[in-house]
Amino acid sequence: MPPAAPSSGIARGVLLYDRGPGEAWQREAQFYMERGPEPLTDQDRGLRRYELSSSLDDLRGSTVVAESYAIAAEVFGQSVELLLLQQGKWLGKGKWAIRRLDQLPDDECAVALRDWAASPERSPERLILVAAKVLEGSGGYLMEGFLRGSRQGPGTPLPGSTPD
């Protein structure tokens, strides 16, 4: 998925000087931004659900404040990305993640994530509740039975190796 930030700047910017392709690029960027990202595949959705579920487990079990802070940052980012992709919105990092959430003013989870980020205490417990709601909207907690890729059976040579 290509980054949306350069296209967003081109789509919304003002051409100061154009010797030809500028207006065409701007129209193309506007179309690209309005279209949104490709929908999540079942495999991508499953991977994102699994990763967020795993991070939520880590946050629930964390007792070290510094670790909780780092895990909460990961849970926040994963929650924002899953929510935005489920809603057909482009992703963003840093300030752009917050700005992308602003595109969903009526979405309860988007508002809650933005409020959590703006709160001085940034309670892990509050984030856990919001992230769990994001997961529910995407199919729920996923841990058991999730398989990334394919398993090699006994005696199956690994790719690139030669059988004995």
The 8 nearest C-alpha neighbors of each residue, nearest first, counted from 0:
[[1, 2, 36, 37, 3, 89, 90, 35],
 [2, 0, 3, 36, 4, 6, 5, 89],
 [3, 1, 4, 0, 5, 6, 90, 91],
 [2, 4, 6, 5, 7, 89, 1, 90],
 [3, 5, 7, 6, 2, 8, 91, 95],
 [6, 4, 8, 7, 3, 9, 2, 10],
 [7, 5, 9, 28, 3, 8, 4, 10],
 [6, 8, 4, 10, 5, 9, 3, 11],
 [9, 7, 5, 11, 6, 12, 10, 4],
 [8, 10, 6, 12, 7, 11, 25, 28],
 [9, 11, 29, 28, 7, 25, 8, 12],
 [12, 10, 8, 9, 7, 13, 29, 25],
 [13, 11, 9, 8, 10, 14, 7, 25],
 [12, 14, 15, 11, 9, 10, 16, 8],
 [15, 13, 16, 12, 17, 21, 22, 25],
 [16, 14, 13, 17, 12, 21, 18, 22],
 [15, 17, 14, 18, 21, 13, 19, 22],
 [18, 16, 21, 19, 14, 15, 20, 22],
 [17, 19, 20, 16, 21, 22, 15, 14],
 [20, 18, 17, 21, 22, 23, 16, 24],
 [19, 21, 23, 22, 24, 18, 17, 25],
 [22, 20, 24, 23, 17, 19, 25, 14],
 [21, 23, 25, 24, 20, 26, 19, 17],
 [24, 22, 26, 20, 25, 21, 27, 19],
 [25, 23, 27, 21, 22, 26, 28, 20],
 [24, 26, 22, 28, 10, 23, 27, 9],
 [27, 25, 29, 23, 28, 24, 22, 30],
 [26, 28, 24, 30, 25, 29, 31, 23],
 [29, 27, 31, 10, 25, 6, 30, 26],
 [30, 28, 10, 26, 32, 31, 27, 33],
 [29, 31, 27, 33, 28, 32, 34, 26],
 [32, 30, 28, 34, 29, 33, 27, 35],
 [31, 33, 29, 35, 34, 30, 28, 7],
 [34, 32, 30, 35, 31, 29, 28, 88],
 [35, 33, 31, 32, 30, 36, 29, 37],
 [36, 34, 32, 33, 88, 87, 89, 31],
 [37, 35, 89, 87, 38, 88, 34, 0],
 [36, 38, 39, 35, 87, 0, 34, 84],
 [39, 37, 36, 40, 87, 84, 85, 35],
 [40, 38, 43, 44, 41, 37, 84, 85],
 [39, 41, 43, 42, 44, 38, 45, 37],
 [40, 42, 44, 43, 45, 39, 46, 38],
 [41, 43, 45, 40, 44, 46, 39, 147],
 [44, 42, 46, 40, 45, 41, 39, 47],
 [45, 43, 41, 47, 46, 42, 39, 48],
 [46, 44, 42, 48, 43, 47, 41, 49],
 [45, 47, 49, 43, 48, 44, 50, 42],
 [46, 48, 50, 44, 49, 45, 51, 43],
 [49, 47, 45, 51, 46, 50, 141, 52],
 [48, 50, 141, 52, 46, 47, 51, 142],
 [49, 51, 53, 47, 52, 48, 46, 54],
 [50, 52, 54, 48, 53, 49, 55, 77],
 [53, 51, 49, 55, 50, 54, 140, 48],
 [52, 54, 56, 50, 51, 55, 49, 57],
 [53, 55, 57, 51, 56, 52, 74, 50],
 [56, 54, 58, 52, 57, 53, 51, 59],
 [57, 55, 53, 59, 54, 58, 60, 52],
 [58, 56, 54, 60, 55, 59, 61, 53],
 [57, 59, 55, 61, 60, 56, 70, 67],
 [60, 58, 56, 57, 61, 55, 127, 124],
 [61, 59, 57, 58, 56, 62, 55, 67],
 [60, 62, 58, 67, 59, 63, 57, 66],
 [61, 63, 64, 60, 67, 66, 59, 58],
 [62, 64, 66, 65, 61, 67, 68, 60],
 [65, 63, 67, 66, 68, 62, 61, 69],
 [66, 64, 68, 67, 63, 69, 70, 62],
 [67, 65, 69, 63, 68, 64, 70, 61],
 [68, 66, 64, 70, 65, 69, 61, 71],
 [67, 69, 71, 65, 66, 70, 64, 72],
 [70, 68, 66, 72, 71, 67, 65, 73],
 [69, 71, 73, 67, 72, 68, 58, 66],
 [72, 70, 74, 68, 73, 69, 67, 75],
 [71, 73, 75, 69, 70, 74, 76, 68],
 [72, 74, 70, 76, 71, 75, 77, 69],
 [75, 73, 71, 77, 76, 72, 78, 54],
 [74, 76, 72, 78, 73, 77, 71, 79],
 [77, 75, 79, 73, 78, 74, 80, 72],
 [76, 78, 74, 80, 79, 75, 51, 73],
 [79, 77, 75, 81, 76, 80, 130, 74],
 [80, 78, 76, 82, 77, 81, 83, 75],
 [79, 81, 83, 77, 82, 78, 84, 90],
 [82, 80, 78, 84, 83, 79, 85, 77],
 [81, 83, 85, 79, 80, 84, 78, 133],
 [84, 82, 88, 86, 80, 85, 81, 79],
 [83, 85, 87, 86, 81, 88, 82, 80],
 [86, 84, 82, 83, 87, 81, 137, 39],
 [85, 87, 83, 84, 88, 82, 103, 81],
 [88, 86, 84, 85, 35, 36, 83, 38],
 [89, 87, 83, 84, 86, 35, 36, 90],
 [88, 90, 36, 35, 3, 83, 91, 84],
 [91, 89, 80, 96, 83, 88, 99, 92],
 [90, 92, 96, 95, 99, 89, 93, 4],
 [93, 91, 96, 95, 94, 90, 76, 97],
 [92, 94, 95, 96, 91, 97, 76, 98],
 [93, 95, 97, 96, 92, 98, 91, 99],
 [94, 96, 91, 98, 92, 97, 93, 99],
 [97, 95, 91, 92, 99, 94, 98, 93],
 [96, 98, 100, 95, 94, 99, 101, 113],
 [97, 99, 95, 101, 100, 96, 94, 102],
 [98, 100, 96, 101, 102, 97, 95, 91],
 [99, 101, 97, 102, 98, 109, 103, 96],
 [100, 102, 98, 99, 103, 104, 97, 109],
 [103, 101, 100, 99, 104, 98, 88, 109],
 [102, 104, 101, 106, 100, 105, 109, 99],
 [105, 103, 106, 101, 102, 110, 109, 100],
 [106, 104, 103, 107, 110, 109, 102, 108],
 [105, 107, 109, 103, 108, 104, 110, 111],
 [106, 108, 110, 109, 111, 105, 104, 112],
 [107, 109, 111, 110, 106, 112, 129, 133],
 [110, 108, 112, 106, 111, 100, 107, 113],
 [109, 111, 113, 107, 108, 112, 114, 106],
 [112, 110, 108, 114, 109, 113, 115, 107],
 [113, 111, 115, 109, 114, 110, 108, 116],
 [112, 114, 116, 110, 115, 111, 109, 117],
 [115, 113, 111, 117, 112, 116, 110, 118],
 [116, 114, 112, 118, 113, 117, 121, 111],
 [115, 117, 113, 114, 118, 112, 121, 119],
 [118, 116, 114, 115, 113, 119, 121, 112],
 [117, 119, 115, 121, 120, 116, 114, 122],
 [118, 120, 121, 117, 116, 115, 122, 114],
 [119, 121, 122, 118, 115, 123, 117, 116],
 [122, 120, 118, 115, 119, 123, 116, 126],
 [121, 123, 125, 124, 120, 126, 115, 118],
 [122, 124, 126, 125, 127, 121, 71, 58],
 [125, 123, 127, 122, 126, 128, 59, 58],
 [124, 126, 122, 128, 127, 123, 129, 115],
 [127, 125, 123, 129, 128, 124, 130, 122],
 [126, 128, 124, 130, 125, 129, 131, 123],
 [129, 127, 131, 125, 126, 130, 132, 124],
 [128, 130, 126, 132, 131, 127, 108, 133],
 [131, 129, 133, 127, 132, 128, 78, 126],
 [130, 132, 134, 128, 129, 133, 127, 135],
 [133, 131, 135, 129, 134, 130, 136, 128],
 [132, 134, 130, 136, 131, 135, 82, 78],
 [133, 135, 139, 131, 137, 132, 136, 140],
 [136, 134, 139, 132, 138, 137, 133, 131],
 [137, 135, 133, 134, 138, 132, 139, 82],
 [136, 138, 134, 135, 139, 133, 85, 48],
 [137, 139, 135, 136, 134, 140, 48, 141],
 [140, 138, 135, 134, 137, 141, 136, 48],
 [139, 141, 52, 134, 48, 142, 135, 138],
 [142, 140, 49, 48, 52, 139, 143, 145],
 [141, 143, 49, 145, 144, 140, 52, 53],
 [144, 142, 145, 141, 146, 49, 140, 52],
 [143, 145, 146, 142, 141, 147, 49, 45],
 [146, 144, 143, 142, 147, 141, 49, 45],
 [147, 145, 148, 144, 149, 150, 143, 46],
 [146, 148, 149, 145, 46, 42, 150, 45],
 [149, 147, 146, 150, 42, 145, 151, 46],
 [150, 148, 147, 151, 146, 152, 145, 157],
 [151, 149, 152, 148, 146, 147, 153, 155],
 [150, 152, 155, 149, 153, 157, 156, 154],
 [151, 153, 155, 154, 150, 156, 149, 157],
 [154, 152, 155, 151, 156, 150, 157, 162],
 [153, 155, 156, 152, 151, 162, 157, 163],
 [156, 154, 152, 153, 151, 157, 162, 158],
 [157, 155, 162, 160, 154, 158, 161, 151],
 [156, 158, 160, 159, 155, 151, 161, 162],
 [157, 159, 160, 156, 161, 155, 151, 162],
 [160, 158, 157, 161, 156, 162, 155, 163],
 [161, 159, 157, 158, 156, 162, 163, 155],
 [160, 162, 163, 156, 159, 157, 158, 155],
 [161, 163, 156, 160, 155, 154, 157, 159],
 [162, 161, 156, 160, 154, 155, 157, 159]]
